[in-house]
Amino acid sequence: MSQYVETSTKSFIAGATIAANTLVKLTAVGKVETAELDDAPIGVALEPAAANGHVAVKLLNCDGTVKMIAAGAISANAKVYCKNDGKCDDDTTSSSEIAVGYALEAAGADGDIIEVLPFISQS
């Protein structure tokens, strides 16, 4: 059975515990889990979720902006990439890292929550 949504958010089942404002990836069984370095995230969890619980995900191809957790200091207007623990950062350490958006504000340290203009990377 196929379906589609015409909104910027979609509900998924969490494959593991997920924190709010973290990047998530789609698993082979159709659940979402926290994205790690070099994963291709599909969106950002808007709320925390327990394993096998429902979680609202703001899709990266959406209109508007989304909050993300920084993995370190980030400059405003910098391109940000998916990092471990579903965080984002403007430093790249490998050519396979996936860009996920532009930081609309600066982050001072790991754990800061910033506003990001999301996009799906073409790489």
Helices and strands as residue ranges (DSSP letters): E 9-13, E 23-26, E 32-34, E 43-45, E 54-59, E 66-69, E 79-82, G 84-86, E 88-89, E 99-103, E 113-118
